Amino acid sequence: MSIRRLVRGTIEWDRLQAVFEEMARRYDQPELRVEFLNADNWLSTPCVVNDEWFVKIITRQNSLVHALFTGARNLGAFSSGTEGFFEHSAGPVEMAEQELAATERMADIGLNAPVPLEVFEVEDMAVLVMEYLPEFRTFDEVTTEEVERLAPDVFESLAAMHDHRLAHGDLRGENVLVQYGEVYFIDATTVREDAIEEARSYDLACALAALEPRIGARDAVAAAADHYSPDELLAARDFLDFVNIRPDHDFDAVQVKGEIEKLAS
C-alpha cells in the first residue's frame, strides 16, 4: 500500500455503496458505472461516474490530513516573511463546499473549469460532484511544445483570477488540465480574504515552479511578464524557496530568481 493511500485512507465498500446508491437516486440513474482514479490526491477518493460526472468523496480522515497540510503550508508561508494565508475547513462538507464555491467563482469570471454541480452528505462523508472532462490531460502529461504554446494562457487565466481577488492556492501541473487545446483549472483551495495579495504572489511562484522544468526559467518568466509587473514578479520571487521544498514541485529556483531579477533591473 502506498503512503498516499495509507494517509488518505480506504473507504469501506458498504459506505461507498451508500454513496453511489444516493447518487443514483439523485440523478435518476438505474445503475452507475464507477471508475476510481489513481490520482495524485491525498485529500479525497476521486472517481468518474458514467463517464459524465467527476466525483470526490471526502472523509473525516481526509479533513484531518487537510488540517495537517494547511498547518505545514502556513509554517512555510511564515518562512517567506508573511503570515500564513491558507484556511482549514471544519470538516468534509465544508471542504467540498469550499472547492465547489471556488470552482463556481472561476467559472463566473470566465475561466475554464469543470461545471460544479453539488455537494451532498452520506454517512458523515461529503460528496462533491462536478462535470467530467472526458478528453483531459494534465499539464504534466502534455508535450513540451504544447506547454510552450499554452504557457501564456496559464498566466493570462491566473492573472484574470487574481484581478477578481481570487487565488488558487495549490497550483501545480496536476491541477492544470488541457482539453481541446484549452487550459482548465481544478482543485482550488481556500485562502484568507485579508491575505489575498500574499496568496497571489504564492500562486505566481507555483506557476513558475510548474513551468520551469518544462520550458526553462527564461521562457517561463517571460510568459509571466506579459501579465504581471516586475514588482509582482519580485513579490513571487520571495515565495520560490517555500515552493521549492514542497514534494510536488521540483524546479531550479535559482534560475527562476535570476531571470526575475534580470527582468526587474
Salt bridges, closest charged atoms under 4 A:
GLU12 OE1 - ARG15 NH1 3.56
GLU22 OE2 - ARG25 NH2 2.68
GLU22 OE2 - ARG26 NH1 3.05
ASP40 OD1 - ARG4 NH2 2.78
ASP40 OD2 - ARG172 NH1 3.44
ASP51 OD2 - ARG33 NH2 3.00
GLU83 OE1 - ARG192 NH2 3.84
GLU99 OE2 - LYS56 NZ 2.97
GLU118 OE1 - ARG26 NH2 2.73
GLU123 OE1 - ARG15 NE 3.80
ASP124 OD2 - ARG60 NE 3.14
GLU146 OE2 - ARG137 NH2 2.75
ASP170 OD1 - ARG73 NH2 3.55
ASP170 OD1 - ARG172 NE 3.34
ASP170 OD1 - ARG246 NH2 2.72
ASP187 OD1 - LYS56 NZ 2.40
GLU193 OE2 - ARG165 NE 3.34
ASP194 OD1 - ARG192 NE 2.89
GLU197 OE2 - ARG165 NH1 3.85
GLU197 OE2 - ARG200 NH2 2.23
ASP203 OD2 - HIS162 NE2 2.93
ASP238 OD1 - ARG237 NE 3.67
ASP241 OD2 - LYS257 NZ 2.81
ASP248 OD2 - ARG172 NE 3.46
ASP248 OD2 - ARG246 NH2 2.72
GLU259 OE2 - LYS262 NZ 3.08
GLU261 OE2 - ARG237 NH1 3.35
